[in-house]
Amino acid sequence: MATRSLHVRLDDSSVAALDVVRASGLSDSEAVRTALREAAARRRVRSSIAEEVRQLAANPDDREEMRLVREQMADLAPPLPE
């Protein structure tokens, strides 16, 4: 396993976040590694969702389907108060 040493300065909110991650008994190093892996996984998910949205927006058939759904939802919505 390749290792890399890293030195960071934590602000108050980062210290509090580290305390949360360490609460399950992890060391500082284990907590930071866990937090980095979790953050990377969330970013990958957001990135894949953003790519899916781009693909949908670029597809005329999908855009038409979204337009039809919006119209159907508008028809189902209660009337706005006057």
N, C-alpha and C positions, 0 to 999 in steps of 0.2 A: 504494500500500500504506500503510495506516495504521500508524503506529509509536507505541510507548509506551515510555518509559524507565522502568526499574525498578531500584531499588537494594536489595540484600539483604545480610544478614550470614549467612555460612555457618558452621555448626559443623564440627567435625572430620569427622564422617561425611559431611556434604554436600560438603566439599572433596574427600574421597576419591571420592565418587560423580561429582563434576564431572571429576576426573582420568580416571576410567574413560571417561566420555563424550568427553572431549577427546582421548583416546588415538589416535583416528583422524585427528587433525590439525585438528579444529574449533577455532574461537576460543571464548572464553568465551560470547559472545552466541549463536553458532551452537549450541553444546552445550546451553545452557539452552533455547533454542527447540526443539531436537530432543527433549530430555528432557520438556519440557512437552507436546509433541504426542504422544509415546509414552505418557506417563502418562494423557493424556486419552483416547487410543484404548483403553487397558486398562480405564479406568473405564467407557467406553461399553459395552465387551464385558461386563464384570461386571454392569452395570445391565441390559442386555438379557437376560442369563442369569437374573438375579433376577426380572425381569418374567415370563419364561417359566415359572419355578418357581411363581410366584404364580398364573399362569393354570392350570397343571397341578393345583395344589393346590385350586383353586376348582372344578375340573371333576369331578363325581362319577364319570363314566365313566373318566377318567384315574386317579382314586384307586382305583377297583376294579381296574383293570389293574395298578397298582403293587402292590396287595395280592396279586393272583394271582402276580405275578412273585416277590414275597418268599416266598410259600409254596413255589413251585417251587424257588427257590434253597435254601430250608431243607431241602427233601426231597433235594437233591443234595449238601448239605454232609456231610462225614464226621461221625460221631458224636463228641460231646464226650468227652474222657477222664474217667474217674471218679476 
